[in-house]
Amino acid sequence: MDIIQLKFSFSLTLLAVLFIGTTLGMMGCTPTVQVAASDKPIEVNLNVKIEHEIRIKVDKEIDDLFSDDDVF
């Protein structure tokens, strides 16, 4: 073997070792995803304004009865 083949063989071996080392190093850096339930309860804040109006229609006779002070 001459020196050019030795240099090429050494470079190829070094490149293979670096590739394997990099691959093994990247395998240790794989991200993990965990899904877990929270310990705290879910809190929902709603700003809701509820308005309602009640209308009562009263017959004239009942209206007169309510306006009479003698009944109560």
Secondary structure, 3 states (H helix, E strand, C coil): CCHHHHHHHHHHHHHHHHHHHHHHHHHCCCCCCCCCCCCCCCCCCCCCCCCCCCCCCCCHHHHHHHHCCCCC
